[in-house]
Amino acid sequence: MNTKIRWLSALFTILCFISMPEYCAAQKNIVLFLIDDLGWSDLGCQGSTYYKTPHIDQLATQGVRFTDAYAACAVCTPTRAAIMTGKYPARTLMTEWLPSGRWNPKSKLREGRFLRDLPREEVTIAEALREAGYRTGHFGKWHLGTETFGLPEHHGFDVNVGGNPHGNPGNYFYPYNGKWKIPTTSLRAGWNVLPDGKDGEYLTDRLTDEAVAFIHENKSQPFFLYFPHYGVHTPIQAKDEVTAKYASVPKDKRQGMPAYAAMVESIDDSVGRVLATLEKLELTDNTVVIFTSDNGGFYKATSNAPLRANKGAYYEGGIRVPLIVKWPGVSESGLTSGVPVTSSDLYPTCLAAAGLPMNQNQHQDGVNLKPLLNGQGELPERSLYWHYPHYNSHPSSVPSSVIRRGDWKLIQTFDPVGLELYNLKDDIGESRNLAIQRPGLVKELLAELDVWRLSVGAEQMRPNPDYEMK
């Protein structure tokens, strides 16, 4: 942050308190946890008896837990773009994970075009909050662009710790360069996450140290702490002593890999430390805390049951995620909401937490979730949409578009060509395809999906002239 911007930010805060005290009182601090690859079923409050997440479970008892929350995409980069912009990935052309996804040039279809950097033209939630006098900090995984102009510091963050172009940390233990053996001389050298550390240091703990320090440094002004953990993404690496605890559980009682369970516990510890810091500094009552994931759980690491499939797929196991929102003075403690919501909704919700007006030209696809937080309000009736014109290597994943309207979900697949219709109220595991039994509803939902794709300028897949039939 340059001197001029820092001076203007401080001046804004001073003038705010002098001339608009009621406005400043509405400026809640915001802490947004985004966990990588955390499955919908991977928390105690979500029904797991294997994973131990007491701090996150406690957060759920203090806020609102959304049972039908969705990631904007079944893979990471597009969801992160949706959170930053308030838009569906199809609208921003941020539809695939960076840098290049997994397209085979001999596939039947050519994938849709997608951007390799979050467009500078987008006003991110960090930029909107910083303009309103917030100090903004990013700690962890960015995965939205390159060093030239696409890193957190180019998109509204005053502080960037650990955010580089890549999505895989390489190694969760110092030195953070993993098997690629990248020199630890640059913060952004290849897969390297952090340039320094000490032997035995664990990445989840180190990022938490940095986040806690950020809170201490900014306790006297409004702040936005965006905490997109690298955990629990591969490589599956955890502390030996914690892994041993889960390894002692009989195999038929395990929900996932013991080391993965230990990674989840370290994430829970991190959440606990941040919440304890807010309590110690007497910031709890003035801080909105949001906790969610970027997509479903990785199929080798955890079971997403009762949901079908996994990360990368457009069944519920790939896109339904945990979401907890604690808004002191607004959210009803221990409330659960079954209203379908999505990643794009976090942008306008954060604006509301900051006491700022909505900016529908920016967050075109997101809505403010505040009306749902006390169980008394409603959202405008709407459908949710997904569009993924790409191939990837995750099981059960095929190029698809999806619409959820009410309890109904239609999946249109492009390769192979197909239509699947599920009633999620009666069949959360998507075991009964009702497309043949309900042709009229299929036609109706498909027409709505077509209109939406046209409205957002969604990229289409086309026949590949280089296709080689196997």
TALIN-V361752 format. One record per backbone hydrogen bond with DSSP energy under -1.0 kcal/mol. NH is the residue of the N-H (numbers start at 1). CO is the residue of the C=O. E is the energy in kcal/mol with one decimal. If there is no record, write none. Layout:
# TALIN-V361752
NH&CO&E / NH&CO&E
This chain:
# TALIN-V361752
6&2&-2.4 / 7&3&-2.5 / 8&4&-2.4 / 9&5&-2.4 / 10&6&-2.2 / 11&7&-2.4 / 12&8&-2.4 / 13&9&-2.0 / 14&10&-2.2 / 15&11&-2.7 / 16&12&-2.3 / 17&13&-2.0 / 18&14&-1.7 / 19&15&-3.0 / 20&16&-2.5 / 24&20&-2.1 / 25&21&-2.0 / 27&24&-1.6 / 28&26&-1.8 / 28&353&-2.4 / 29&286&-2.8 / 30&223&-2.5 / 31&288&-2.9 / 32&225&-2.8 / 33&290&-3.3 / 34&227&-1.8 / 35&292&-2.8 / 36&231&-2.0 / 42&39&-1.6 / 47&44&-1.9 / 48&43&-2.5 / 57&53&-2.5 / 58&54&-2.0 / 59&55&-1.9 / 60&56&-2.0 / 61&57&-1.5 / 62&58&-1.0 / 63&59&-1.0 / 64&325&-2.9 / 65&335&-2.7 / 66&323&-2.8 / 67&337&-2.4 / 70&341&-1.9 / 71&319&-3.2 / 80&76&-2.0 / 81&77&-2.2 / 82&78&-2.1 / 83&79&-2.1 / 84&80&-2.2 / 85&81&-2.0 / 86&82&-2.7 / 91&88&-1.1 / 92&88&-1.2 / 93&89&-1.2 / 94&89&-1.4 / 107&104&-2.5 / 110&462&-3.8 / 112&389&-2.3 / 115&93&-3.0 / 118&144&-2.5 / 122&119&-1.3 / 124&122&-1.0 / 125&84&-1.4 / 128&124&-2.4 / 129&125&-2.2 / 130&126&-2.6 / 131&127&-2.2 / 133&130&-1.8 / 134&129&-2.3 / 135&222&-2.1 / 137&224&-2.7 / 138&159&-2.7 / 139&226&-2.1 / 140&161&-2.6 / 141&228&-3.3 / 143&164&-1.5 / 150&146&-2.2 / 154&151&-2.1 / 155&152&-1.9 / 157&152&-1.8 / 158&136&-1.1 / 159&136&-1.7 / 161&138&-2.8 / 171&169&-1.5 / 174&201&-2.0 / 177&175&-1.7 / 180&177&-1.0 / 181&178&-1.4 / 185&183&-1.1 / 189&186&-1.4 / 190&188&-1.1 / 192&189&-2.4 / 193&176&-1.4 / 201&198&-2.3 / 203&172&-3.2 / 206&202&-2.5 / 207&203&-2.8 / 208&204&-1.4 / 209&205&-2.3 / 210&206&-2.0 / 211&207&-2.3 / 212&208&-2.8 / 213&209&-2.1 / 214&210&-1.9 / 215&211&-1.9 / 216&212&-2.2 / 217&213&-2.4 / 218&214&-1.3 / 221&218&-1.6 / 224&135&-2.8 / 225&30&-3.1 / 226&137&-2.8 / 227&32&-3.3 / 229&227&-1.4 / 233&230&-1.9 / 237&235&-1.3 / 243&239&-2.7 / 244&240&-2.3 / 246&242&-1.2 / 247&243&-2.2 / 248&244&-1.1 / 249&246&-1.3 / 253&250&-2.2 / 254&251&-1.2 / 257&301&-2.5 / 261&257&-2.5 / 262&258&-2.0 / 263&259&-1.8 / 264&260&-2.3 / 265&261&-2.0 / 266&262&-1.9 / 267&263&-1.9 / 268&264&-2.3 / 269&265&-2.4 / 270&266&-2.0 / 271&267&-2.4 / 272&268&-2.4 / 273&269&-2.3 / 274&270&-2.2 / 275&271&-2.5 / 276&272&-2.3 / 277&273&-2.0 / 278&274&-2.1 / 279&275&-2.0 / 280&276&-2.7 / 281&277&-2.2 / 282&279&-1.4 / 283&278&-3.5 / 286&283&-1.5 / 287&284&-1.4 / 288&29&-3.2 / 289&326&-2.4 / 290&31&-2.9 / 291&324&-2.5 / 292&33&-1.9 / 294&35&-1.7 / 296&318&-2.1 / 301&298&-1.3 / 302&298&-2.0 / 303&255&-1.3 / 307&304&-2.2 / 311&297&-2.4 / 312&74&-2.1 / 313&310&-2.1 / 317&308&-2.4 / 318&315&-2.1 / 320&316&-2.8 / 321&69&-2.1 / 324&291&-2.4 / 325&64&-2.4 / 326&289&-2.9 / 330&327&-2.6 / 331&327&-2.7 / 332&373&-3.1 / 334&63&-1.1 / 335&332&-1.8 / 337&65&-2.2 / 341&68&-1.5 / 345&342&-2.0 / 346&343&-1.8 / 349&345&-1.5 / 350&346&-2.3 / 351&347&-2.0 / 352&348&-2.1 / 353&349&-2.0 / 354&350&-1.6 / 355&352&-1.5 / 356&351&-2.8 / 362&359&-2.0 / 363&359&-1.9 / 364&362&-2.0 / 365&86&-1.6 / 372&369&-1.9 / 373&370&-1.7 / 377&371&-1.5 / 384&404&-2.5 / 386&402&-2.1 / 388&400&-3.3 / 390&388&-1.3 / 397&394&-1.5 / 400&388&-1.5 / 401&412&-2.2 / 402&386&-2.4 / 403&410&-2.1 / 404&384&-2.5 / 405&408&-2.4 / 408&405&-2.0 / 409&422&-2.3 / 410&403&-2.6 / 411&420&-2.8 / 412&401&-3.1 / 413&418&-2.3 / 414&399&-2.4 / 418&413&-1.7 / 420&411&-2.2 / 422&409&-2.5 / 424&407&-3.0 / 427&423&-2.0 / 430&427&-1.9 / 434&421&-3.2 / 438&434&-1.9 / 442&438&-2.1 / 443&439&-2.4 / 444&440&-2.0 / 445&441&-2.8 / 446&442&-2.6 / 447&443&-2.0 / 448&444&-1.8 / 449&445&-2.4 / 450&446&-2.3 / 451&447&-2.1 / 452&448&-2.3 / 453&449&-2.5 / 454&450&-2.0 / 455&451&-2.2 / 456&452&-1.8 / 458&453&-2.5 / 462&110&-1.3 / 464&108&-2.3 / 467&464&-2.0 / 468&106&-1.6
